Amino acid sequence: MSDLTDCKQALLDELSRLVDERFAMAEDAGVDAEVFADTQRIATAMAAALPSVTVHDQRVGPFYDTAGLTSWLGVSKQAIAKRVKNNTLIGCQLESGTWVYPTWQFTDAAKVDQHLLQVWQILREHINAWTAVLWMCSPNPALNDETAVRYATGGGDEFAEVLAAAHADAARWAA
């Protein structure tokens, strides 16, 4: 499917087919219409099954989940959790309780980029994990409207600018 409009239409078509099928079965079985009367509750329950998409997913992803990351790094879930707790791995917890880890933090050698960790640790002193990763992935006026991730991994003098921006915002949040 080429875009969200196509996906939405395909979903609506399939949903319409399934609803028609279910109502036909109910009619054949003589089910009372009252079973389907609370349409808002039914629609809400059906919509809850859709994947949720937030600004976090759009700006910060893609992600590894814990199972994928433990497999790729060859470490235990406990080791991952300890690294997140110690701020040596960038991880964020979803509302569902699932942990996700932005793929952009890793080098080609499967190591966490140390520049990104320095920025992460500065930010995490004053803000939550989601706010920190959004800060790192959002265009920043102090960085010529580039992201901190791009600046921090670009090498050269640019990293000093990222540190300065992180310290400045962290100081403002602490005030």
ABEGO torsion letter per residue (X at the ends): XABAAAAAAAAAAAAAAAAAAAAAAAAAAGBBAAAAABAAAAAAAAAAABBBBBAAAAAAOBBBBAAAAAAAAGBBAAAAAAAAAAGABBBBBBAAGBBBBBAAABBAAGBBBAAAAAAAAAAAAABBAAAAAAAAABBBAAAGGBBAAAAAAAEEAAAAAAAAAAAAAAAAAAX
